[in-house]
Amino acid sequence: MDEKKIEEELKKIWDEIPVSHSDIEKKACWEEFQAKTFAVKKPKFKVWRYVAAASVLLFMLIGTGIYFNRSPLQDNFYLASNVIENTSLKTQTVYLPDSSRVRLSSHSTITYSNNFENNRKIILEGEAYFKVIKDKKHPFQVFCNQTTTTVLGTSFTVKEYNKKEVSVELYEGSVQMNVKDQNKKWILKPGEKFIYENNIAEVSLFNRFTDFDNEKLSVVSDYIIANYGYKMAIPQEYNNQRITVRINKKEDLKTIVQLISEMYNLKFEINEELKQITFR
């Protein structure tokens, strides 16, 4: 087989590889490979040269498959080694290298790079609540489907529905929303919800608080069990004590416990192993 025939066969293999990218860029990659492999004419035909060329082509096709078939949002992540997947049925708390906290919902995954403190970018699949440490020099970004949520320091929830819809609920601070291939940006305020579905983005309001209006303290105890998984042990004489309070739905458990202790002049102890809060 002569050199021209080998080149034609390799080109045929290249063209048959399906990629989710533009034909222009695919063609440019082939031309680069072609120039390096066939530009210099050797006086003698050597089979090993084209075996090597085929190997290079195979390597480039594998690399191109990685490049062309990954999402553009994943450019900084496809080599990342930090992948955390919550396979349990309960919410999992994850502390990131910058001390930001993530409550990762069941069957959800986050991916971030090794140099996270300087490159605070996360890919989310599923649902998670983020409590972000402020760092003006390094904005915190969450990529989910076609959307990007950018923050400096705040708390918010990002949720993905069946790989088609994304919703972002802001509890504190502010975030900027961007959508792939759209120039418009949306700045959310606390209590606003961003929804992206079927290439349409909209902002609406949601209730970010839980209100207790003259409720028994035991009702708050039930709320903590249901939302945080911790039992509350209260002195019997306080069981019928009434409370009126507004709680951020994503408030830290310790903040709620401290609030109760201050309102009723009680001391408390949190047992992490037993997941129990004891007031005295």
Backbone torsions as a table, in degrees:
resi	resn	phi	psi	omega
1	MET	NA	128.0	-178.1
2	ASP	-81.3	171.6	-175.5
3	GLU	-59.3	-41.4	-178.0
4	LYS	-62.3	-40.5	-179.4
5	LYS	-66.3	-41.8	178.2
6	ILE	-61.1	-43.5	179.0
7	GLU	-60.3	-41.8	-179.9
8	GLU	-64.8	-39.9	179.7
9	GLU	-66.1	-42.2	177.9
10	LEU	-64.0	-38.5	177.9
11	LYS	-63.0	-38.5	179.7
12	LYS	-63.6	-41.8	177.6
13	ILE	-61.6	-45.1	179.6
14	TRP	-58.2	-46.8	-176.4
15	ASP	-66.4	-25.5	-177.3
16	GLU	-82.6	-11.0	179.6
17	ILE	-76.0	118.4	179.0
18	PRO	-77.8	128.7	176.4
19	VAL	-135.8	149.8	-179.8
20	SER	-94.9	63.0	179.9
21	HIS	-149.0	175.9	-175.2
22	SER	-72.7	148.2	177.5
23	ASP	-63.7	-31.2	-179.1
24	ILE	-62.4	-46.7	-179.2
25	GLU	-70.2	-34.9	177.1
26	LYS	-64.0	-42.2	179.6
27	LYS	-64.0	-40.7	-179.4
28	ALA	-62.1	-39.2	178.6
29	CYS	-64.4	-40.5	178.1
30	TRP	-64.2	-43.1	-178.3
31	GLU	-63.0	-34.9	177.7
32	GLU	-66.3	-45.7	178.0
33	PHE	-62.3	-43.8	-178.0
34	GLN	-61.5	-42.6	-178.0
35	ALA	-64.4	-38.7	-178.1
36	LYS	-74.8	-32.2	-173.1
37	THR	-89.2	-37.7	-171.1
38	PHE	-114.5	2.1	-175.6
39	ALA	-67.7	-42.7	-175.9
40	VAL	-91.2	123.5	-179.3
41	LYS	-91.3	125.0	177.7
42	LYS	-91.1	143.2	-180.0
43	PRO	-67.4	-27.9	-178.9
44	LYS	-120.0	143.1	178.4
45	PHE	-77.9	125.8	179.2
46	LYS	-127.2	119.4	-176.0
47	VAL	-60.5	-39.2	-175.3
48	TRP	-59.6	-29.8	-178.9
49	ARG	-62.7	-38.7	-176.5
50	TYR	-85.3	-25.0	170.0
51	VAL	-63.0	-43.4	177.0
52	ALA	-63.4	-40.5	179.8
53	ALA	-62.8	-41.2	178.4
54	ALA	-64.1	-37.9	177.9
55	SER	-64.2	-42.2	177.5
56	VAL	-62.2	-41.8	179.4
57	LEU	-61.9	-43.8	179.0
58	LEU	-60.2	-44.6	178.0
59	PHE	-59.9	-43.1	-179.2
60	MET	-67.3	-36.0	179.0
61	LEU	-66.1	-40.9	177.1
62	ILE	-63.4	-46.2	178.8
63	GLY	-63.4	-38.9	179.4
64	THR	-66.1	-36.8	177.2
65	GLY	-60.3	-41.7	176.8
66	ILE	-63.8	-42.9	-175.5
67	TYR	-70.9	-49.4	-173.2
68	PHE	-73.2	-31.7	-171.8
69	ASN	-93.9	-6.8	175.0
70	ARG	-87.1	157.2	178.7
71	SER	-69.8	143.6	176.7
72	PRO	-58.2	-25.9	179.1
73	LEU	-69.2	-15.8	-174.1
74	GLN	-99.2	12.3	-174.8
75	ASP	-53.8	-36.8	-176.7
76	ASN	-93.9	6.3	-171.8
77	PHE	-121.9	-15.8	-169.0
78	TYR	-66.3	-14.7	174.7
79	LEU	-106.2	6.8	-176.8
80	ALA	-67.6	146.7	-179.0
81	SER	-107.3	-3.5	-177.5
82	ASN	-99.4	95.2	178.4
83	VAL	-122.1	121.9	179.9
84	ILE	-118.3	119.6	-178.6
85	GLU	-118.5	129.0	177.4
86	ASN	-96.1	100.8	-178.2
87	THR	-92.9	-2.3	-178.8
88	SER	-82.8	177.7	178.9
89	LEU	-93.3	-3.0	-178.5
90	LYS	-111.4	157.4	176.0
91	THR	-67.3	136.8	-178.8
92	GLN	-112.4	132.4	177.7
93	THR	-92.2	127.4	-178.3
94	VAL	-122.7	131.3	175.6
95	TYR	-102.9	123.4	-178.6
96	LEU	-82.7	164.9	-177.9
97	PRO	-57.4	-24.9	179.2
98	ASP	-91.7	8.5	179.9
99	SER	79.1	1.8	170.8
100	SER	-63.9	152.7	-176.4
101	ARG	-117.3	141.3	178.9
102	VAL	-126.3	128.2	169.7
103	ARG	-98.5	103.0	-173.9
104	LEU	-90.3	118.0	-178.1
105	SER	-70.2	166.2	-179.1
106	SER	-56.5	140.2	178.0
107	HIS	56.8	39.3	177.7
108	SER	-122.6	157.5	-175.5
109	THR	-138.3	139.3	170.8
110	ILE	-122.2	147.7	178.6
111	THR	-132.0	133.7	177.4
112	TYR	-146.9	158.9	-173.2
113	SER	-80.4	166.2	-179.3
114	ASN	-64.2	-35.0	-178.6
115	ASN	-95.0	48.3	-171.7
116	PHE	-59.0	-37.4	-176.2
117	GLU	-61.8	-27.3	176.7
118	ASN	-102.4	-9.7	-176.6
119	ASN	-139.5	73.2	-170.3
120	ARG	-80.4	72.5	179.8
121	LYS	-123.1	137.1	-177.6
122	ILE	-133.6	138.2	169.9
123	ILE	-100.6	129.6	-179.8
124	LEU	-115.9	134.1	169.6
125	GLU	-123.3	114.6	-177.8
126	GLY	112.0	-128.5	-175.9
127	GLU	-140.7	141.4	177.2
128	ALA	-156.7	149.9	173.4
129	TYR	-107.4	131.1	-175.5
130	PHE	-114.2	131.5	171.2
131	LYS	-115.9	102.6	-166.6
132	VAL	-97.8	133.3	173.6
133	ILE	-76.1	135.4	-178.4
134	LYS	-69.1	135.9	175.5
135	ASP	-159.3	95.0	-174.2
136	LYS	-62.7	-28.2	-178.3
137	LYS	-77.9	-20.7	-176.6
138	HIS	-131.9	87.4	178.2
139	PRO	-57.5	147.4	-179.2
140	PHE	-98.3	125.5	-176.8
141	GLN	-126.4	137.4	175.7
142	VAL	-118.6	122.3	178.8
143	PHE	-102.1	125.4	179.9
144	CYS	-143.7	113.9	-173.1
145	ASN	54.5	-123.7	-176.2
146	GLN	-93.0	3.1	-173.2
147	THR	-106.0	152.4	174.9
148	THR	-128.5	125.5	176.1
149	THR	-107.2	120.4	-177.2
150	THR	-115.3	129.0	-178.7
151	VAL	-138.4	162.4	171.9
152	LEU	-105.3	-36.6	178.2
153	GLY	-176.5	114.8	-173.7
154	THR	-174.7	-174.5	174.9
155	SER	-134.5	135.0	-174.6
156	PHE	-160.7	163.6	177.2
157	THR	-117.2	134.7	173.8
158	VAL	-117.8	130.7	-178.5
159	LYS	-135.3	135.0	179.6
160	GLU	-109.8	136.4	-179.9
161	TYR	-117.1	110.2	173.6
162	ASN	51.2	35.3	177.4
163	LYS	62.9	11.7	-175.3
164	LYS	-119.7	-37.2	-174.6
165	GLU	-120.9	143.8	176.4
166	VAL	-128.7	135.0	174.5
167	SER	-127.3	142.4	178.1
168	VAL	-127.5	122.5	178.0
169	GLU	-112.0	125.8	-176.8
170	LEU	-100.5	125.2	-179.5
171	TYR	-100.5	-38.3	-179.5
172	GLU	-144.0	153.6	175.2
173	GLY	77.4	-142.9	178.0
174	SER	-151.3	152.1	176.8
175	VAL	-136.9	155.1	174.8
176	GLN	-109.8	131.1	179.4
177	MET	-107.7	136.0	174.5
178	ASN	-130.7	150.1	177.3
179	VAL	-122.6	138.0	-178.6
180	LYS	-53.0	134.8	176.7
181	ASP	67.1	15.4	175.5
182	GLN	-122.5	135.1	-178.3
183	ASN	-80.8	-22.5	-176.9
184	LYS	-69.1	147.7	174.3
185	LYS	-129.2	151.7	-178.4
186	TRP	-120.7	128.1	177.4
187	ILE	-103.9	115.6	-177.5
188	LEU	-92.2	147.3	173.4
189	LYS	-110.3	159.5	178.9
190	PRO	-53.8	133.1	-178.3
191	GLY	92.9	0.6	178.1
192	GLU	-103.6	147.9	-177.2
193	LYS	-124.5	128.5	178.8
194	PHE	-102.2	129.9	179.3
195	ILE	-125.8	130.9	176.7
196	TYR	-124.7	118.2	-178.4
197	GLU	-153.4	137.0	179.2
198	ASN	53.2	43.0	178.5
199	ASN	64.4	17.9	178.8
200	ILE	-119.6	130.6	178.5
201	ALA	-113.4	138.7	177.2
202	GLU	-148.9	157.9	-179.7
203	VAL	-120.7	133.3	178.1
204	SER	-137.9	177.3	179.6
205	LEU	-98.8	153.3	173.7
206	PHE	-143.9	160.0	-179.1
207	ASN	-88.5	110.6	-177.3
208	ARG	-94.5	6.4	-177.7
209	PHE	-120.1	154.4	167.8
210	THR	-114.8	124.3	-176.4
211	ASP	-104.5	133.9	173.0
212	PHE	-116.0	112.9	-175.7
213	ASP	-111.6	100.7	179.7
214	ASN	55.9	42.0	179.7
215	GLU	-92.7	158.3	173.5
216	LYS	-67.8	148.8	179.5
217	LEU	-60.9	-27.6	178.9
218	SER	-64.7	-26.7	178.1
219	VAL	-68.4	-39.7	176.1
220	VAL	-65.0	-37.2	177.5
221	SER	-60.4	-43.6	177.9
222	ASP	-63.1	-38.0	179.0
223	TYR	-63.6	-41.9	-179.3
224	ILE	-67.3	-39.4	177.3
225	ILE	-62.1	-45.6	-175.9
226	ALA	-68.4	-35.5	-172.5
227	ASN	-101.9	-22.9	-177.0
228	TYR	-122.0	-15.2	178.0
229	GLY	79.6	14.4	179.5
230	TYR	-109.6	136.9	175.0
231	LYS	-86.7	147.8	178.2
232	MET	-112.3	128.1	174.8
233	ALA	-107.2	113.7	-175.4
234	ILE	-115.4	139.4	174.6
235	PRO	-51.7	139.4	-172.8
236	GLN	-54.6	-36.2	-177.8
237	GLU	-67.2	-10.7	179.7
238	TYR	-101.1	-0.5	-176.1
239	ASN	-58.9	-36.6	-178.4
240	ASN	-98.2	8.1	178.8
241	GLN	-64.1	138.5	-178.0
242	ARG	-96.2	150.1	-179.0
243	ILE	-142.5	139.5	173.1
244	THR	-124.1	114.9	-175.2
245	VAL	-156.8	150.1	174.6
246	ARG	-112.8	126.9	-176.4
247	ILE	-120.6	130.6	171.4
248	ASN	-60.8	129.6	-175.7
249	LYS	-58.8	-23.4	179.9
250	LYS	-112.2	25.2	-178.9
251	GLU	-67.2	148.5	176.0
252	ASP	-62.4	140.5	-179.9
253	LEU	-59.2	-43.3	-177.2
254	LYS	-62.6	-34.4	178.6
255	THR	-64.2	-41.6	178.5
256	ILE	-65.4	-43.8	-179.3
257	VAL	-63.5	-42.2	178.5
258	GLN	-63.7	-38.7	178.4
259	LEU	-60.8	-46.8	179.7
260	ILE	-63.3	-42.2	-178.5
261	SER	-63.6	-37.8	179.4
262	GLU	-71.7	-36.8	-178.9
263	MET	-66.3	-33.5	-175.4
264	TYR	-115.9	11.8	176.7
265	ASN	54.5	47.9	179.8
266	LEU	-113.9	151.4	171.5
267	LYS	-95.5	156.1	-178.5
268	PHE	-139.6	159.2	176.1
269	GLU	-139.1	133.4	179.4
270	ILE	-108.7	119.0	177.2
271	ASN	-99.3	106.9	-175.2
272	GLU	-69.9	-34.1	-179.0
273	GLU	-67.9	-44.3	179.8
274	LEU	-86.7	-9.5	-175.1
275	LYS	52.5	57.3	-178.0
276	GLN	-136.9	139.8	176.2
277	ILE	-111.7	122.5	-178.4
278	THR	-113.5	122.9	176.7
279	PHE	-100.5	141.1	177.4
280	ARG	-133.1	NA	NA
